[in-house]
Amino acid sequence: GGQPRNVQPFSDEDASIETMSHCSGFSDPASFTEDGPEVDEEATQEDLEYKLKGFIDLTLDKSAKTRQAALESLRSAFSSKILYEFVMERRMTLTDSIERCIKKGKSDEQCAAAGLACLLCVQMGSGIESEEIFKTLGPVLKKIVCDGTASIQARQACATCLGICCFIVTDDIMELYSTMECLETIFTKAYPRDRDTNGVSSTHNTVLHISALLAWTLLLTICPMNEVKKKIETHLHKLPSLLSCDDLNMRIAAGETLALLFELARETDADFFYEDMELLTEKLRALATDGNKHRAKVDKRKQRSVFRDVLRAVEERDFPTEMVKFGPERMYIDCWVKKQTYDTFKEILGSGMQYHLQSNDFLRNVFELGPPVMLDAATLKTMKISRFERHLYNSAAFKARTKARSKCRDKRADVGEFF
């Protein structure tokens, strides 16, 4: 093969130098400085596109390391900025590069390509062009997911990608059902009975089972109600067995899926009744109050927090509402369906989630946020407090918090009263 080129990845360090500084600068009101120089947006966009064209070319390089670096850089850019027109013009080139990297690349390259495929669909949104992308990539992703000789990491990434891309682009109900069946064949192997008959180790494939289960759950949220009923009847009495898994993330995934299934079941039937409710709530309560010494404190704390919410959902039909802030807007996550969807996109967009919630038409449509709120630079500037004011506020808050904690912790504070 050829010599690997020196690829300068699209990293966080770029943010302080050139292109990415402008990408992130448009994403958050707090990034506008009071007295900073005006930015030539057109020149910045041209620089960005020039850099991205170079990365697209490098996805065809002979060196696997160079291809992977280029894929990662494109992922970083796509998660940080809306590039609809740029992507629209090059969607087939990008699709071909992703397909080639998934088919012929090694594990890390396949993971990077699958992640880029997710972001490509997020950029494009739902439409005919996205459907064409999924028609090309869908069969390739399914093949890797079901290929027992492929690496677990690659299968895991492709399972996640398959679920997200299908969620975004599929209008064909049969394609939706086919994708869900593909994912079911993976995560059902984690059920004890299936594991015994197939001889599949629960520990080796657990990460794959978790990804397949979460991707399947995401797709369940867009299924017609009659199909939801069938899936609930099939899986609701089997999923509790996964709560006994040794892996914390599997227990959490199973618990949150159960909460979502109960929520959907009660939406379809107000009088929904689950026969083994007492046994299930007993299991959930044990996980919500777990004090096993052989488990790490961080794991126990995380598990108890999640399963307190799951128990409330199953037992009391309650959901702890969360608020997400992005720019001048607020979004309330008030049900398990919305939480599952938000967590999935947060996982692939990372720190770019807030920006996409502000500007991405597809995501705003999913969360029913309406058209993007357009604010000019002057308005954003008035919304931002100065760095000095922010420093004073943080300093005062820190002192008050330290003082309050000291009173609680220092037993000598009240000694003077006894003399």
DAJOCOR-V45847 format. One record per residue. N is the residue number from 1. RES is the residue in three letters. PHI is phi in degrees with one decimal (NA if undefined). PSI is psi in whole degrees, -180 to 180 (NA if undefined). OMEGA is omega in degrees with one decimal (NA if undefined). Layout:
BEGIN
((N | RES | PHI | PSI | OMEGA) (N | RES | PHI | PSI | OMEGA))
END
This chain:
BEGIN
((1 | GLY | NA | 169 | -179.4) (2 | GLY | -76.0 | 168 | 178.1) (3 | GLN | -72.8 | 136 | 178.3) (4 | PRO | -63.9 | 136 | 179.1) (5 | ARG | -83.7 | 162 | 177.0) (6 | ASN | -82.5 | 93 | -179.3) (7 | VAL | -89.1 | 126 | 175.7) (8 | GLN | -89.9 | 104 | -173.1) (9 | PRO | -65.7 | 157 | 179.0) (10 | PHE | -82.0 | 79 | -170.8) (11 | SER | -105.6 | 178 | 178.4) (12 | ASP | -62.3 | -26 | -178.9) (13 | GLU | -66.6 | -28 | 177.4) (14 | ASP | -62.6 | -25 | -175.9) (15 | ALA | -61.6 | -31 | -177.3) (16 | SER | -91.9 | -3 | -175.1) (17 | ILE | -107.9 | -67 | -171.4) (18 | GLU | -137.7 | -99 | -167.2) (19 | THR | -58.5 | -52 | -172.7) (20 | MET | -67.1 | -23 | 177.2) (21 | SER | -61.1 | -36 | 179.8) (22 | HIS | -78.4 | -33 | 177.1) (23 | CYS | -60.3 | -52 | -178.3) (24 | SER | -70.9 | -26 | -179.4) (25 | GLY | -63.3 | -32 | 179.3) (26 | PHE | -85.5 | -10 | -171.4) (27 | SER | -88.0 | -17 | -172.0) (28 | ASP | -144.9 | 130 | 179.1) (29 | PRO | -56.3 | -32 | -175.8) (30 | ALA | -68.9 | -14 | -176.9) (31 | SER | -85.5 | -6 | 176.8) (32 | PHE | -81.1 | 126 | 178.7) (33 | THR | -92.4 | 154 | -174.2) (34 | GLU | -67.7 | -45 | -172.0) (35 | ASP | -118.1 | 19 | -177.2) (36 | GLY | -72.2 | 160 | 179.8) (37 | PRO | -69.8 | 152 | 178.7) (38 | GLU | -70.4 | 142 | -177.4) (39 | VAL | -98.9 | 133 | 175.6) (40 | ASP | -80.2 | 98 | -173.0) (41 | GLU | -63.4 | -38 | -177.3) (42 | GLU | -65.4 | -44 | 178.9) (43 | ALA | -65.7 | -39 | 179.0) (44 | THR | -62.1 | -44 | 179.9) (45 | GLN | -63.5 | -40 | 178.8) (46 | GLU | -64.0 | -42 | 178.2) (47 | ASP | -61.7 | -44 | -179.5) (48 | LEU | -61.0 | -49 | -177.3) (49 | GLU | -64.9 | -37 | 177.4) (50 | TYR | -60.9 | -43 | -179.6) (51 | LYS | -65.7 | -42 | -178.9) (52 | LEU | -66.9 | -37 | 176.8) (53 | LYS | -59.4 | -40 | 177.8) (54 | GLY | -62.3 | -42 | 178.8) (55 | PHE | -64.6 | -40 | 179.0) (56 | ILE | -62.2 | -42 | 177.9) (57 | ASP | -62.4 | -37 | -176.9) (58 | LEU | -73.3 | -14 | 176.0) (59 | THR | -69.2 | -10 | 177.8) (60 | LEU | -103.6 | 6 | -176.1) (61 | ASP | -65.0 | 156 | 179.6) (62 | LYS | -71.2 | -29 | -177.9) (63 | SER | -81.7 | 125 | 179.5) (64 | ALA | -63.0 | -37 | -179.6) (65 | LYS | -64.8 | -40 | 178.9) (66 | THR | -67.1 | -44 | 178.9) (67 | ARG | -60.2 | -44 | -178.7) (68 | GLN | -64.3 | -43 | 178.4) (69 | ALA | -61.6 | -39 | 178.9) (70 | ALA | -66.1 | -42 | 178.3) (71 | LEU | -62.5 | -43 | 179.9) (72 | GLU | -64.4 | -38 | -180.0) (73 | SER | -67.1 | -40 | 176.4) (74 | LEU | -65.1 | -39 | 177.1) (75 | ARG | -60.1 | -45 | -179.8) (76 | SER | -61.3 | -42 | -179.9) (77 | ALA | -68.1 | -44 | -177.8) (78 | PHE | -66.7 | -29 | 178.7) (79 | SER | -82.1 | -16 | -174.2) (80 | SER | -99.4 | -17 | -172.1) (81 | LYS | -152.6 | 151 | 174.0) (82 | ILE | -83.0 | 122 | -175.9) (83 | LEU | -129.2 | 44 | -170.7) (84 | TYR | -57.3 | -51 | -176.2) (85 | GLU | -65.7 | -42 | 178.7) (86 | PHE | -60.8 | -45 | -178.7) (87 | VAL | -69.6 | -40 | -179.2) (88 | MET | -56.8 | -42 | -178.5) (89 | GLU | -69.5 | -25 | -173.1) (90 | ARG | -120.8 | 19 | -173.5) (91 | ARG | -62.9 | -38 | -178.4) (92 | MET | -72.2 | -38 | 177.0) (93 | THR | -62.7 | -46 | 178.8) (94 | LEU | -62.8 | -42 | 179.9) (95 | THR | -62.2 | -43 | 179.4) (96 | ASP | -63.6 | -42 | 179.6) (97 | SER | -64.0 | -44 | 179.7) (98 | ILE | -63.0 | -45 | -179.5) (99 | GLU | -59.5 | -45 | -178.9) (100 | ARG | -63.6 | -43 | -178.4) (101 | CYS | -67.6 | -37 | 178.8) (102 | ILE | -70.3 | -39 | -177.6) (103 | LYS | -72.2 | -44 | -169.1) (104 | LYS | -108.8 | -14 | -175.6) (105 | GLY | -79.1 | 168 | 173.6) (106 | LYS | -83.7 | -176 | -171.4) (107 | SER | -53.3 | -54 | -176.0) (108 | ASP | -63.7 | -39 | 179.5) (109 | GLU | -67.2 | -39 | 177.7) (110 | GLN | -62.8 | -41 | 178.9) (111 | CYS | -62.7 | -45 | -179.9) (112 | ALA | -63.9 | -41 | -179.7) (113 | ALA | -67.2 | -40 | 178.2) (114 | ALA | -64.6 | -40 | 177.1) (115 | GLY | -63.3 | -40 | 178.2) (116 | LEU | -67.0 | -36 | 177.8) (117 | ALA | -61.5 | -41 | 176.0) (118 | CYS | -57.4 | -49 | -175.9) (119 | LEU | -70.4 | -30 | 175.7) (120 | LEU | -62.3 | -44 | 178.1) (121 | CYS | -69.2 | -36 | 176.4) (122 | VAL | -62.6 | -41 | 178.6) (123 | GLN | -64.5 | -43 | -175.2) (124 | MET | -77.3 | -31 | -176.1) (125 | GLY | 73.1 | -170 | -179.3) (126 | SER | -85.6 | 132 | -178.7) (127 | GLY | 171.9 | 178 | -176.9) (128 | ILE | -62.2 | -41 | -178.6) (129 | GLU | -62.1 | -42 | 178.9) (130 | SER | -66.5 | -37 | 177.3) (131 | GLU | -61.1 | -39 | 178.0) (132 | GLU | -63.3 | -40 | 178.1) (133 | ILE | -61.7 | -45 | -176.9) (134 | PHE | -69.7 | -33 | 177.0) (135 | LYS | -62.7 | -33 | 178.6) (136 | THR | -78.0 | -46 | -172.7) (137 | LEU | -86.3 | -28 | -176.2) (138 | GLY | -52.8 | -54 | 179.9) (139 | PRO | -60.7 | -36 | 179.2) (140 | VAL | -66.1 | -44 | 179.7) (141 | LEU | -63.8 | -44 | 179.5) (142 | LYS | -61.7 | -39 | -179.4) (143 | LYS | -63.2 | -44 | 179.6) (144 | ILE | -67.2 | -43 | -179.0) (145 | VAL | -57.4 | -40 | -176.1) (146 | CYS | -92.4 | 0 | -177.5) (147 | ASP | -86.5 | 108 | -178.0) (148 | GLY | -67.1 | -17 | -179.9) (149 | THR | -87.9 | -15 | 178.7) (150 | ALA | -74.3 | 160 | -179.5) (151 | SER | -68.6 | 149 | -179.3) (152 | ILE | -60.4 | -39 | -178.2) (153 | GLN | -63.9 | -42 | 179.6) (154 | ALA | -66.8 | -42 | 178.8) (155 | ARG | -63.8 | -40 | 178.5) (156 | GLN | -62.5 | -48 | -179.8) (157 | ALA | -62.7 | -40 | -179.5) (158 | CYS | -70.2 | -33 | 176.8) (159 | ALA | -64.8 | -45 | 177.2) (160 | THR | -62.0 | -46 | -179.6) (161 | CYS | -61.4 | -42 | -179.3) (162 | LEU | -60.2 | -45 | 179.7) (163 | GLY | -64.7 | -45 | -177.1) (164 | ILE | -67.3 | -47 | -179.1) (165 | CYS | -63.8 | -41 | 178.3) (166 | CYS | -64.3 | -41 | 178.3) (167 | PHE | -59.9 | -40 | -175.6) (168 | ILE | -75.3 | -45 | -164.3) (169 | VAL | -106.4 | -20 | -167.1) (170 | THR | -79.6 | 120 | 167.9) (171 | ASP | -102.5 | -16 | -179.5) (172 | ASP | -80.3 | 112 | -175.0) (173 | ILE | -64.2 | -33 | -179.9) (174 | MET | -68.7 | -35 | 176.7) (175 | GLU | -67.0 | -38 | 176.7) (176 | LEU | -60.4 | -48 | -179.5) (177 | TYR | -64.7 | -39 | -180.0) (178 | SER | -63.5 | -42 | 179.2) (179 | THR | -65.4 | -42 | 179.6) (180 | MET | -64.5 | -38 | 178.0) (181 | GLU | -64.5 | -39 | 177.5) (182 | CYS | -60.2 | -45 | -179.9) (183 | LEU | -69.4 | -35 | 178.3) (184 | GLU | -62.7 | -39 | -179.6) (185 | THR | -62.0 | -22 | 179.8) (186 | ILE | -86.1 | -57 | -170.9) (187 | PHE | -75.4 | -22 | 178.4) (188 | THR | -68.9 | -16 | 175.8) (189 | LYS | -69.0 | -13 | 177.1) (190 | ALA | -81.4 | -17 | 176.6) (191 | TYR | -64.0 | 139 | -174.8) (192 | PRO | -52.6 | -45 | -176.3) (193 | ARG | -63.3 | -47 | -180.0) (194 | ASP | -63.9 | -35 | -178.8) (195 | ARG | -67.9 | -37 | -179.7) (196 | ASP | -68.6 | -43 | -176.8) (197 | THR | -72.1 | -36 | -176.6) (198 | ASN | -92.0 | -12 | -179.6) (199 | GLY | 67.1 | 30 | -178.5) (200 | VAL | -90.8 | 129 | 179.7) (201 | SER | -71.0 | 133 | -177.4) (202 | SER | -73.3 | -28 | -175.6) (203 | THR | -80.4 | -40 | -174.8) (204 | HIS | -65.9 | -41 | -173.9) (205 | ASN | -102.7 | 9 | -172.8) (206 | THR | -58.2 | -43 | -178.5) (207 | VAL | -61.8 | -36 | 177.0) (208 | LEU | -67.6 | -43 | 179.0) (209 | HIS | -61.8 | -40 | -179.9) (210 | ILE | -63.9 | -48 | -179.1) (211 | SER | -61.7 | -42 | 179.4) (212 | ALA | -65.0 | -41 | 179.4) (213 | LEU | -63.9 | -45 | -178.9) (214 | LEU | -67.1 | -39 | 177.7) (215 | ALA | -65.7 | -41 | 177.4) (216 | TRP | -62.2 | -43 | 179.7) (217 | THR | -62.7 | -40 | 177.3) (218 | LEU | -59.7 | -45 | -179.4) (219 | LEU | -68.3 | -30 | 178.1) (220 | LEU | -61.3 | -30 | -177.7) (221 | THR | -68.0 | -16 | 179.5) (222 | ILE | -111.9 | 10 | 179.1) (223 | CYS | -78.7 | 152 | 171.7) (224 | PRO | -62.9 | 154 | -173.2) (225 | MET | -61.4 | -35 | -179.8) (226 | ASN | -66.1 | -35 | 176.6) (227 | GLU | -72.7 | -38 | 176.9) (228 | VAL | -57.9 | -43 | 179.6) (229 | LYS | -60.0 | -43 | -179.8) (230 | LYS | -62.3 | -44 | -178.3) (231 | LYS | -66.5 | -38 | 179.0) (232 | ILE | -64.5 | -44 | 178.7) (233 | GLU | -61.2 | -35 | -178.1) (234 | THR | -76.4 | -41 | -167.5) (235 | HIS | -108.8 | -18 | -172.0) (236 | LEU | -65.3 | -32 | 179.7) (237 | HIS | -86.7 | -9 | 179.5) (238 | LYS | -97.6 | -34 | -176.0) (239 | LEU | -58.2 | -36 | 179.8) (240 | PRO | -56.9 | -23 | 178.7) (241 | SER | -64.6 | -26 | -179.6) (242 | LEU | -75.6 | -13 | 178.4) (243 | LEU | -69.1 | -15 | 179.4) (244 | SER | -95.8 | 4 | -179.2) (245 | CYS | -63.7 | 148 | 179.5) (246 | ASP | -69.2 | -25 | -176.2) (247 | ASP | -83.2 | 125 | -178.1) (248 | LEU | -59.9 | -44 | -177.2) (249 | ASN | -65.1 | -33 | 175.7) (250 | MET | -68.5 | -42 | 178.5) (251 | ARG | -60.8 | -43 | -179.5) (252 | ILE | -67.0 | -45 | 179.1) (253 | ALA | -60.1 | -43 | 179.3) (254 | ALA | -65.7 | -42 | 180.0) (255 | GLY | -63.4 | -45 | -179.4) (256 | GLU | -68.8 | -34 | 176.1) (257 | THR | -65.9 | -40 | 176.8) (258 | LEU | -60.9 | -44 | 179.0) (259 | ALA | -60.2 | -42 | 179.7) (260 | LEU | -67.3 | -40 | 178.4) (261 | LEU | -63.7 | -41 | 177.0) (262 | PHE | -63.1 | -40 | 178.6) (263 | GLU | -62.3 | -46 | 179.4) (264 | LEU | -66.9 | -40 | -179.7) (265 | ALA | -62.0 | -40 | -179.7) (266 | ARG | -75.1 | -24 | 173.9) (267 | GLU | -71.3 | -38 | -179.5) (268 | THR | -77.5 | -30 | -178.2) (269 | ASP | -145.6 | 109 | -177.6) (270 | ALA | -62.0 | -26 | -178.6) (271 | ASP | -100.0 | 24 | -177.5) (272 | PHE | -55.2 | 134 | -179.2) (273 | PHE | -128.7 | 131 | 178.6) (274 | TYR | -109.5 | 123 | -171.4) (275 | GLU | -63.1 | -43 | -175.4) (276 | ASP | -95.0 | 34 | -176.2) (277 | MET | -59.2 | -41 | -176.5) (278 | GLU | -64.2 | -43 | 179.4) (279 | LEU | -66.3 | -40 | 179.8) (280 | LEU | -65.4 | -47 | -179.3) (281 | THR | -64.4 | -31 | 176.5) (282 | GLU | -65.0 | -43 | 177.3) (283 | LYS | -63.2 | -46 | -178.3) (284 | LEU | -64.8 | -38 | -179.8) (285 | ARG | -66.9 | -37 | 178.2) (286 | ALA | -63.9 | -40 | 178.7) (287 | LEU | -71.9 | -31 | -179.8) (288 | ALA | -75.6 | -16 | 179.8) (289 | THR | -124.0 | 20 | -175.0) (290 | ASP | -59.1 | 129 | 178.9) (291 | GLY | -128.5 | 24 | -178.9) (292 | ASN | -58.4 | 128 | -175.6) (293 | LYS | -71.9 | -23 | -177.0) (294 | HIS | -78.4 | -4 | 178.4) (295 | ARG | -99.0 | 148 | -179.6) (296 | ALA | -65.7 | 148 | -178.4) (297 | LYS | -60.5 | -40 | -179.4) (298 | VAL | -62.7 | -43 | 179.3) (299 | ASP | -63.8 | -43 | 179.8) (300 | LYS | -63.7 | -42 | -179.7) (301 | ARG | -63.5 | -44 | 179.6) (302 | LYS | -64.5 | -45 | -179.6) (303 | GLN | -62.3 | -46 | -178.8) (304 | ARG | -62.4 | -41 | -179.8) (305 | SER | -61.3 | -47 | -178.0) (306 | VAL | -66.1 | -46 | -173.0) (307 | PHE | -76.6 | -19 | 169.7) (308 | ARG | -63.2 | -43 | 178.7) (309 | ASP | -67.7 | -41 | 179.6) (310 | VAL | -63.9 | -43 | 179.2) (311 | LEU | -61.4 | -43 | 178.1) (312 | ARG | -62.2 | -38 | -179.3) (313 | ALA | -66.3 | -44 | -176.7) (314 | VAL | -74.0 | -42 | -173.1) (315 | GLU | -86.4 | -42 | -171.8) (316 | GLU | -114.8 | 3 | -178.3) (317 | ARG | 56.9 | 38 | -175.0) (318 | ASP | -115.4 | 151 | 176.2) (319 | PHE | -135.6 | 129 | 178.7) (320 | PRO | -75.7 | 105 | -175.5) (321 | THR | -62.2 | 135 | 177.0) (322 | GLU | -114.9 | 150 | 177.4) (323 | MET | -114.5 | 133 | 178.0) (324 | VAL | -114.2 | 127 | 179.7) (325 | LYS | -102.0 | 137 | 172.3) (326 | PHE | -149.2 | 114 | -175.3) (327 | GLY | 61.1 | -135 | 179.6) (328 | PRO | -85.2 | 1 | -173.9) (329 | GLU | -102.2 | 163 | 176.8) (330 | ARG | -133.5 | 143 | 174.8) (331 | MET | -129.9 | 134 | 179.8) (332 | TYR | -102.8 | 125 | 175.1) (333 | ILE | -95.8 | 108 | -169.6) (334 | ASP | -121.4 | 14 | 176.6) (335 | CYS | -157.4 | 164 | -176.7) (336 | TRP | -69.4 | -33 | 178.4) (337 | VAL | -61.7 | -46 | -179.7) (338 | LYS | -66.5 | -38 | 179.9) (339 | LYS | -65.3 | -43 | 179.3) (340 | GLN | -60.6 | -44 | -179.4) (341 | THR | -65.7 | -46 | -179.6) (342 | TYR | -62.4 | -46 | -178.3) (343 | ASP | -61.3 | -37 | -179.6) (344 | THR | -64.1 | -49 | -178.2) (345 | PHE | -73.3 | -30 | 175.9) (346 | LYS | -64.2 | -36 | -179.7) (347 | GLU | -63.8 | -40 | -176.4) (348 | ILE | -89.3 | -26 | -178.7) (349 | LEU | -92.9 | -22 | 178.7) (350 | GLY | 56.9 | -129 | -177.3) (351 | SER | -68.7 | -13 | 178.2) (352 | GLY | -83.0 | 0 | -176.3) (353 | MET | -60.7 | -44 | -178.6) (354 | GLN | -61.9 | -43 | -179.7) (355 | TYR | -63.0 | -43 | -179.9) (356 | HIS | -67.6 | -35 | 175.8) (357 | LEU | -63.4 | -33 | 178.2) (358 | GLN | -74.8 | -38 | -165.3) (359 | SER | -119.6 | -19 | -174.1) (360 | ASN | -85.4 | 114 | -177.0) (361 | ASP | -59.3 | -39 | -178.7) (362 | PHE | -63.4 | -50 | -179.4) (363 | LEU | -63.5 | -39 | 178.9) (364 | ARG | -64.7 | -33 | 176.8) (365 | ASN | -69.8 | -41 | 179.0) (366 | VAL | -60.3 | -44 | -177.4) (367 | PHE | -94.8 | 10 | 175.4) (368 | GLU | 55.5 | 49 | -178.3) (369 | LEU | -96.9 | -7 | -178.6) (370 | GLY | 79.5 | -174 | 179.8) (371 | PRO | -63.4 | 154 | 177.8) (372 | PRO | -57.6 | 142 | 178.0) (373 | VAL | -82.9 | 118 | -177.3) (374 | MET | -92.6 | 119 | 177.9) (375 | LEU | -124.8 | 133 | 178.3) (376 | ASP | -81.7 | 170 | -175.7) (377 | ALA | -60.9 | -36 | -178.5) (378 | ALA | -64.8 | -43 | 179.4) (379 | THR | -64.7 | -44 | 179.1) (380 | LEU | -62.1 | -35 | -179.2) (381 | LYS | -66.3 | -39 | -179.9) (382 | THR | -70.0 | -26 | -179.3) (383 | MET | -77.5 | -16 | -173.0) (384 | LYS | -95.3 | 129 | 175.1) (385 | ILE | -82.8 | 155 | -177.6) (386 | SER | -69.9 | 160 | 179.6) (387 | ARG | -62.6 | -37 | -179.9) (388 | PHE | -65.1 | -44 | 178.8) (389 | GLU | -63.2 | -40 | 179.5) (390 | ARG | -64.7 | -39 | 178.5) (391 | HIS | -63.7 | -44 | 178.8) (392 | LEU | -61.9 | -42 | -179.4) (393 | TYR | -64.1 | -47 | -178.9) (394 | ASN | -64.5 | -39 | 179.8) (395 | SER | -64.3 | -45 | 179.4) (396 | ALA | -64.7 | -42 | 179.2) (397 | ALA | -64.1 | -39 | 179.7) (398 | PHE | -65.1 | -44 | -179.6) (399 | LYS | -64.2 | -43 | -179.6) (400 | ALA | -64.4 | -40 | -179.6) (401 | ARG | -66.6 | -42 | 179.5) (402 | THR | -63.5 | -41 | -179.7) (403 | LYS | -64.0 | -44 | -179.2) (404 | ALA | -64.5 | -41 | -179.7) (405 | ARG | -69.8 | -36 | -179.6) (406 | SER | -62.7 | -39 | 179.3) (407 | LYS | -61.9 | -37 | -178.7) (408 | CYS | -76.2 | -32 | -171.6) (409 | ARG | -90.2 | -34 | -173.2) (410 | ASP | -85.5 | 107 | -178.2) (411 | LYS | -70.9 | -17 | -178.5) (412 | ARG | -82.3 | -3 | -174.6) (413 | ALA | -62.6 | -32 | -175.2) (414 | ASP | -103.4 | 10 | -175.8) (415 | VAL | -60.5 | -38 | -176.5) (416 | GLY | -59.7 | -22 | -176.3) (417 | GLU | -72.3 | -19 | -175.3) (418 | PHE | -92.5 | 0 | -178.8) (419 | PHE | -117.3 | NA | NA))
END
